Amino acid sequence: MLGPIPAQHRKAASFINNLKPPSTRREIPDDAQAGLYLVQQPSGALSWAVRTKIDGKAAKVTIGRYDEIGVADDRVGMLISPTQALNVTQARIIASRVRNDARRGSDPRQQKVDKTGLATWFNDFIKTARASGFKGRAVKGSTADEYERIIATNIKPHWAHVNDIRIIDYREVEKLLDKLAPGARRNAFAVLSAFFRWKPVARAMGRNIIELAEAPAKPKSRDRVLSYNEMKTVWKAAEKCGYPFGPMVQLLLLTGQRRDEISQLKWSEMSDDLEAIKLEASRTKNSRPHSVPIAPLTKKIIESLPRIVDADGKPSEYVFTTTATTPFSGFSNGKKALEKHCGEPALPEWHLHDLRRTCATELAKLGVKQEVTEAVLNHKTGKVSGVAAIYNRYEYQEEKRDALEQWANRVQAITGDNVTILRKPT
């Protein structure tokens, strides 16, 4: 017959680790703490339960699941959660508290699980990223915004059941990643890596679970370039979509800039005569200031955009916005609407970033020099790199303008618009 769990911690852990799954559910009493039982399921799952009396009636309170290491947190004994990980000593501490509370007439089952749920941890993580960062300096604002977007769209919806971060293990991470598309999978893993390495979380959990999770495979390098027919389809669909997503897509194609550089564009970042977009270093991926000449067709689209105002009638600082206080962020719904307007047959799988690649490819077809194309894209690789990048400080501003005006003319010809845009004389 199976005896009780030994009182000595090390012997108790060895006793539990050597248990074999039973044919039916069984409860094994603890020799050191009255009322504490280890519940063993045929599946091998182990949980802790306390049997006591509440208001004179027999009651069973599940206080956590067995884990040899347990949770490294000084709040053990204050927390009651059926999903938290507890070693033998921790289970005994909580069992003693449950029985004492029951004697005083307090029902431990009605107590809150934790004062800091998953949402609070994530909120503090984002605040820290913006304020001080994790390596001695705050992360870029656009990076913090991306962290926040990924958490809101790819992580929180799948962990709505998590009321305490200590119940998360690497299998929860892998299950979440399996539900996401390849690109989103890599992004979510990167954010979770930073989150679980963050010192407050690491201290609360006692270990870094991300090291046990299998990292998503690096996605294959994309080479998707839209054909002329596909460009025309996307352009016409963007016209039907309307503000803000439609014209935003058109500007992405016409300028070749990155998605967030255009979606988060501010009116103050455009010159008064709408001849150029000027992005500060904090708004670009390579942390270099960048000037984008505005071609006549691009200018025409910008001039047609509405100025959104907030509840007080104050104009928004953002060019593309639905709230007046934050930049546009509904990419998933926007792309679904765009693809609906594209009609049938559906375009083969494509992403907004493919517009940037398409722009670069078409500039090459137009005979634009590689270093000018890289200047348009704000790249410092390829032909202008290494020593050349250090000593060549020329910005190619007029060459960029000429290239983007040629490209705008090509786009207009491809999309079938009747208005002719004359090239600026040199």
C-alpha positions as CSV (number, residue, x, y, z in Angstrom):
1,M,0.0,0.0,0.0
2,L,1.3,3.5,-0.9
3,G,2.2,5.5,2.2
4,P,2.0,9.3,2.7
5,I,4.4,11.9,1.3
6,P,7.5,12.0,3.5
7,A,8.0,15.1,5.6
8,Q,11.5,15.8,4.6
9,H,11.6,17.9,1.4
10,R,14.2,16.0,-0.6
11,K,12.6,12.6,0.3
12,A,9.2,14.0,-0.6
13,A,10.4,15.2,-4.0
14,S,12.0,11.8,-4.7
15,F,8.9,10.0,-3.6
16,I,6.7,12.0,-5.9
17,N,9.1,11.7,-8.9
18,N,9.0,7.9,-8.6
19,L,5.2,7.7,-8.6
20,K,3.7,5.7,-11.4
21,P,0.4,6.7,-13.0
22,P,-2.5,4.9,-11.3
23,S,-5.4,3.2,-13.1
24,T,-7.8,5.6,-11.4
25,R,-7.6,9.0,-9.7
26,R,-6.0,8.9,-6.3
27,E,-5.2,11.2,-3.4
28,I,-2.0,10.8,-1.5
29,P,-1.9,12.5,2.0
30,D,1.1,14.6,3.1
31,D,2.8,13.4,6.3
32,A,3.9,16.9,7.4
33,Q,0.8,19.1,6.7
34,A,-2.7,17.9,7.8
35,G,-5.3,18.2,5.1
36,L,-2.9,18.5,2.2
37,Y,-3.1,15.9,-0.5
38,L,-1.4,15.3,-3.8
39,V,-4.0,14.4,-6.4
40,Q,-2.6,12.0,-9.1
41,Q,-4.5,11.4,-12.3
42,P,-4.2,8.3,-14.6
43,S,-2.7,10.7,-17.2
44,G,0.2,11.4,-14.8
45,A,-1.0,15.0,-14.0
46,L,-0.3,16.0,-10.4
47,S,-2.1,18.8,-8.4
48,W,-2.3,19.9,-4.8
49,A,-5.6,20.0,-2.9
50,V,-6.5,20.9,0.7
51,R,-9.4,19.3,2.5
52,T,-10.9,21.3,5.3
53,K,-14.2,22.6,6.6
54,I,-15.7,25.9,5.5
55,D,-18.8,27.1,7.3
56,G,-19.1,23.7,8.9
57,K,-19.1,21.9,5.6
58,A,-16.4,19.7,4.1
59,A,-14.6,21.4,1.2
60,K,-11.8,20.8,-1.1
61,V,-9.6,23.7,-2.4
62,T,-7.2,23.1,-5.3
63,I,-4.2,25.3,-4.6
64,G,-1.9,24.5,-7.6
65,R,-0.1,21.9,-9.7
66,Y,3.0,20.0,-8.6
67,D,6.4,21.2,-9.8
68,E,9.7,20.0,-8.3
69,I,11.2,23.5,-8.6
70,G,8.1,25.5,-7.9
71,V,7.8,29.2,-8.4
72,A,10.6,31.6,-7.2
73,D,8.5,34.4,-5.7
74,D,8.3,35.9,-2.2
75,R,4.5,36.1,-2.6
76,V,4.1,32.3,-2.1
77,G,1.6,31.8,0.6
78,M,-0.4,34.9,-0.4
79,L,-1.6,33.4,-3.7
80,I,-4.3,30.8,-4.3
81,S,-4.5,29.6,-7.9
82,P,-5.2,26.1,-9.1
83,T,-2.8,26.6,-12.0
84,Q,0.3,27.9,-10.2
85,A,3.4,25.7,-9.9
86,L,4.2,24.6,-6.3
87,N,6.9,22.4,-4.9
88,V,6.3,20.4,-1.7
89,T,7.4,23.2,0.7
90,Q,5.3,25.8,-1.1
91,A,2.2,23.6,-1.1
92,R,2.5,23.1,2.6
93,I,2.8,26.9,3.3
94,I,-0.4,27.5,1.3
95,A,-2.2,24.6,2.8
96,S,-1.6,25.9,6.3
97,R,-2.9,29.3,5.3
98,V,-6.0,27.8,3.7
99,R,-6.9,25.8,6.8
100,N,-6.2,28.8,9.1
101,D,-8.4,31.0,7.0
102,A,-11.2,28.4,7.0
103,R,-11.1,28.2,10.8
104,R,-11.6,32.0,10.9
105,G,-14.6,31.7,8.6
106,S,-12.9,33.1,5.5
107,D,-13.5,31.2,2.3
108,P,-10.2,31.0,0.4
109,R,-12.0,30.0,-2.7
110,Q,-13.5,33.6,-3.0
111,Q,-10.1,35.3,-2.8
112,K,-8.6,37.0,-5.8
113,V,-6.0,34.9,-7.7
114,D,-3.5,37.7,-8.1
115,K,-3.2,41.4,-8.1
116,T,-1.1,41.5,-11.2
117,G,-2.5,39.6,-14.1
118,L,-1.0,39.1,-17.5
119,A,-2.3,42.5,-18.8
120,T,-0.6,44.4,-16.0
121,W,2.7,42.6,-16.6
122,F,2.5,43.5,-20.3
123,N,1.5,47.1,-19.6
124,D,4.5,47.5,-17.3
125,F,6.8,45.8,-19.8
126,I,5.8,48.4,-22.5
127,K,6.2,51.3,-20.1
128,T,9.7,50.1,-19.2
129,A,10.6,49.8,-22.9
130,R,9.5,53.4,-23.5
131,A,11.1,54.8,-20.3
132,S,14.4,53.0,-19.7
133,G,14.6,50.1,-22.0
134,F,16.2,46.8,-21.1
135,K,19.9,47.5,-21.9
136,G,20.4,50.9,-20.3
137,R,18.5,53.0,-22.8
138,A,14.9,53.3,-24.0
139,V,13.9,51.5,-27.1
140,K,12.8,53.5,-30.2
141,G,9.2,54.7,-30.1
142,S,8.4,52.8,-33.2
143,T,9.8,49.6,-31.7
144,A,7.8,50.1,-28.5
145,D,4.7,50.7,-30.7
146,E,5.4,47.4,-32.5
147,Y,5.8,45.6,-29.2
148,E,2.4,46.9,-28.1
149,R,0.8,46.0,-31.4
150,I,2.1,42.4,-31.4
151,I,1.1,41.9,-27.8
152,A,-2.4,43.2,-28.4
153,T,-3.1,41.3,-31.7
154,N,-1.0,38.1,-31.5
155,I,-0.5,37.3,-27.8
156,K,-3.2,38.6,-25.5
157,P,-6.1,37.0,-27.5
158,H,-4.6,33.6,-27.2
159,W,-3.7,33.9,-23.5
160,A,-7.0,35.4,-22.3
161,H,-7.2,32.5,-19.8
162,V,-3.9,33.4,-18.1
163,N,-4.6,35.2,-14.8
164,D,-1.1,34.6,-13.5
165,I,2.1,34.6,-15.5
166,R,3.5,31.8,-13.3
167,I,1.2,29.3,-14.9
168,I,2.8,29.8,-18.3
169,D,5.4,27.2,-19.4
170,Y,7.2,26.7,-22.7
171,R,4.4,24.5,-24.0
172,E,1.9,27.4,-23.7
173,V,4.4,29.5,-25.8
174,E,4.6,26.8,-28.5
175,K,0.8,26.4,-28.6
176,L,0.4,30.1,-29.1
177,L,3.0,30.2,-31.9
178,D,1.3,27.3,-33.7
179,K,-1.8,29.5,-34.1
180,L,0.0,32.3,-35.8
181,A,1.1,32.9,-39.4
182,P,4.9,32.4,-40.0
183,G,5.7,36.2,-40.0
184,A,3.6,36.9,-36.9
185,R,5.1,33.8,-35.2
186,R,8.6,35.2,-35.5
187,N,7.5,38.6,-34.2
188,A,5.6,37.2,-31.2
189,F,8.6,35.0,-30.3
190,A,10.9,38.0,-30.4
191,V,8.6,40.0,-28.1
192,L,8.1,37.1,-25.7
193,S,11.9,36.5,-25.6
194,A,12.3,40.1,-24.4
195,F,9.4,39.8,-22.0
196,F,10.5,36.6,-20.3
197,R,14.1,37.8,-20.0
198,W,12.9,41.1,-18.4
199,K,14.2,40.9,-14.8
200,P,10.8,41.4,-12.9
201,V,9.2,38.5,-14.9
202,A,12.3,36.3,-14.6
203,R,12.3,36.8,-10.8
204,A,8.6,36.1,-10.6
205,M,8.8,32.9,-12.6
206,G,12.1,31.7,-11.3
207,R,13.3,30.7,-14.7
208,N,13.3,31.8,-18.3
209,I,10.8,29.5,-20.1
210,I,11.5,31.0,-23.5
211,E,14.8,29.0,-23.5
212,L,12.9,25.8,-23.5
213,A,10.5,26.8,-26.3
214,E,11.4,25.9,-29.9
215,A,12.2,29.0,-31.8
216,P,10.2,29.4,-35.1
217,A,12.1,28.7,-38.2
218,K,13.4,31.8,-40.1
219,P,10.9,32.5,-42.9
220,K,12.1,32.1,-46.4
221,S,13.4,35.3,-48.0
222,R,10.6,36.8,-50.1
223,D,11.1,37.9,-53.7
224,R,7.5,38.7,-54.5
225,V,7.1,41.6,-57.0
226,L,3.7,42.6,-58.3
227,S,3.1,42.4,-62.0
228,Y,1.7,45.4,-63.9
229,N,-1.8,43.8,-63.8
230,E,-1.5,43.1,-60.1
231,M,-0.4,46.7,-59.4
232,K,-3.4,48.0,-61.3
233,T,-5.7,45.7,-59.4
234,V,-4.3,46.8,-56.0
235,W,-4.3,50.5,-57.0
236,K,-8.0,50.4,-58.1
237,A,-8.9,48.4,-55.0
238,A,-7.2,51.1,-52.9
239,E,-9.3,53.8,-54.5
240,K,-12.4,51.8,-53.5
241,C,-11.2,51.3,-50.0
242,G,-10.9,55.0,-49.4
243,Y,-9.3,56.7,-46.4
244,P,-7.2,55.9,-44.5
245,F,-6.0,52.5,-45.8
246,G,-6.5,53.1,-49.5
247,P,-4.4,56.2,-50.0
248,M,-1.8,54.8,-47.5
249,V,-1.3,51.8,-49.8
250,Q,-0.9,54.1,-52.8
251,L,1.7,56.1,-51.0
252,L,3.6,52.9,-50.1
253,L,3.8,52.0,-53.8
254,L,4.7,55.4,-55.0
255,T,7.4,56.2,-52.4
256,G,8.8,52.7,-51.7
257,Q,9.0,53.5,-48.0
258,R,8.4,51.1,-45.1
259,R,4.9,50.4,-43.8
260,D,5.3,52.2,-40.4
261,E,7.1,55.1,-41.9
262,I,4.0,55.9,-44.0
263,S,1.3,54.7,-41.7
264,Q,2.6,56.8,-38.8
265,L,3.3,59.8,-41.0
266,K,2.7,63.2,-39.4
267,W,1.7,66.4,-41.2
268,S,4.7,68.1,-39.5
269,E,7.0,65.7,-41.4
270,M,6.0,67.2,-44.7
271,S,7.3,70.4,-46.1
272,D,4.9,73.3,-46.4
273,D,4.9,73.1,-50.2
274,L,4.5,69.3,-50.1
275,E,7.7,68.8,-52.0
276,A,9.3,66.3,-49.5
277,I,8.7,64.1,-46.5
278,K,11.4,64.5,-43.9
279,L,11.7,61.6,-41.4
280,E,13.8,62.0,-38.2
281,A,16.4,59.3,-37.3
282,S,14.0,58.0,-34.6
283,R,11.4,57.2,-37.3
284,T,13.7,55.1,-39.6
285,K,14.9,51.5,-39.3
286,N,18.5,52.4,-39.6
287,S,18.3,55.4,-37.3
288,R,19.3,57.8,-40.0
289,P,17.3,60.9,-41.0
290,H,15.7,60.5,-44.4
291,S,14.2,62.8,-47.0
292,V,11.7,61.5,-49.5
293,P,10.9,63.8,-52.5
294,I,7.2,64.0,-53.3
295,A,6.3,63.4,-56.9
296,P,3.3,65.3,-58.4
297,L,1.0,62.2,-58.3
298,T,1.9,61.6,-54.7
299,K,1.3,65.3,-53.9
300,K,-2.1,65.0,-55.6
301,I,-3.1,62.1,-53.3
302,I,-1.8,63.9,-50.2
303,E,-3.7,67.1,-51.0
304,S,-6.9,65.1,-51.3
305,L,-6.6,63.6,-47.8
306,P,-9.0,64.8,-45.0
307,R,-7.7,66.4,-41.9
308,I,-9.1,64.4,-39.0
309,V,-10.0,66.3,-35.8
310,D,-10.4,65.1,-32.3
311,A,-13.4,65.6,-29.9
312,D,-12.3,69.1,-29.2
313,G,-12.0,70.0,-32.9
314,K,-8.2,70.0,-32.8
315,P,-6.7,68.7,-36.1
316,S,-4.8,65.4,-35.7
317,E,-1.0,65.4,-36.1
318,Y,-1.3,62.1,-38.0
319,V,-1.9,61.9,-41.8
320,F,-3.5,58.5,-41.5
321,T,-5.7,58.0,-38.4
322,T,-9.1,56.7,-37.4
323,T,-9.0,58.1,-33.8
324,A,-7.3,61.5,-34.3
325,T,-5.0,60.7,-31.4
326,T,-3.1,57.6,-32.7
327,P,-1.7,56.6,-36.1
328,F,-3.5,54.0,-38.3
329,S,-2.9,50.4,-37.1
330,G,-5.7,48.3,-38.5
331,F,-3.6,46.6,-41.1
332,S,-5.2,43.2,-40.9
333,N,-8.8,44.5,-41.4
334,G,-7.5,47.0,-44.0
335,K,-5.8,44.3,-46.1
336,K,-8.9,42.1,-45.9
337,A,-11.0,45.0,-47.2
338,L,-8.5,45.7,-49.9
339,E,-8.4,42.1,-51.1
340,K,-12.2,42.1,-51.2
341,H,-12.1,45.0,-53.6
342,C,-9.4,43.3,-55.6
343,G,-12.1,40.8,-56.7
344,E,-11.7,37.4,-58.3
345,P,-9.4,35.7,-59.0
346,A,-7.6,36.6,-55.8
347,L,-4.1,37.9,-56.0
348,P,-1.5,35.2,-55.0
349,E,-0.2,35.7,-51.5
350,W,1.3,39.1,-51.1
351,H,2.2,41.5,-48.3
352,L,2.4,45.3,-48.1
353,H,6.2,45.0,-48.0
354,D,6.0,43.6,-51.5
355,L,5.1,47.1,-52.7
356,R,8.5,48.4,-51.5
357,R,10.2,45.6,-53.4
358,T,8.1,46.3,-56.4
359,C,9.1,50.0,-56.4
360,A,12.8,49.1,-56.1
361,T,12.6,46.6,-59.0
362,E,10.8,49.0,-61.2
363,L,13.3,51.8,-60.5
364,A,16.0,49.4,-61.8
365,K,13.9,48.8,-64.9
366,L,13.7,52.6,-65.4
367,G,17.5,52.7,-65.4
368,V,17.9,54.4,-62.0
369,K,21.4,53.8,-60.6
370,Q,21.6,51.4,-57.7
371,E,23.0,54.0,-55.3
372,V,20.0,56.3,-56.0
373,T,17.6,53.4,-55.5
374,E,19.2,52.7,-52.1
375,A,19.0,56.4,-51.3
376,V,15.3,56.3,-52.1
377,L,14.8,53.3,-49.8
378,N,17.1,54.6,-47.1
379,H,19.3,51.6,-47.5
380,K,23.0,51.7,-46.7
381,T,24.0,48.4,-48.2
382,G,25.0,47.1,-51.6
383,K,26.9,49.6,-53.7
384,V,27.1,52.3,-51.0
385,S,28.5,50.4,-48.0
386,G,31.6,50.0,-45.9
387,V,34.1,52.8,-46.4
388,A,32.1,54.3,-49.2
389,A,29.1,54.7,-46.9
390,I,31.3,56.5,-44.3
391,Y,32.8,59.0,-46.7
392,N,30.0,59.4,-49.2
393,R,27.7,61.8,-47.5
394,Y,25.9,62.9,-50.6
395,E,22.1,62.6,-50.2
396,Y,21.2,62.2,-54.0
397,Q,18.2,64.5,-53.4
398,E,17.7,65.6,-57.0
399,E,18.4,62.1,-58.3
400,K,15.8,60.7,-55.9
401,R,13.3,63.3,-57.0
402,D,13.8,62.4,-60.6
403,A,13.6,58.7,-59.9
404,L,10.4,58.9,-58.0
405,E,8.8,61.2,-60.6
406,Q,9.7,58.7,-63.3
407,W,8.2,55.9,-61.1
408,A,5.0,58.0,-60.5
409,N,4.6,58.4,-64.3
410,R,5.1,54.7,-64.7
411,V,2.5,53.9,-62.0
412,Q,0.0,56.3,-63.7
413,A,0.5,54.6,-67.0
414,I,0.1,51.1,-65.5
415,T,-3.0,52.0,-63.5
416,G,-4.7,53.5,-66.6
417,D,-5.3,57.0,-65.2
418,N,-5.9,59.6,-68.0
419,V,-4.1,62.5,-66.3
420,T,-0.6,63.0,-67.7
421,I,2.1,64.0,-65.2
422,L,4.9,65.9,-66.8
423,R,8.4,65.3,-65.7
424,K,10.1,68.1,-63.9
425,P,12.7,69.7,-66.3
426,T,16.3,69.3,-65.3
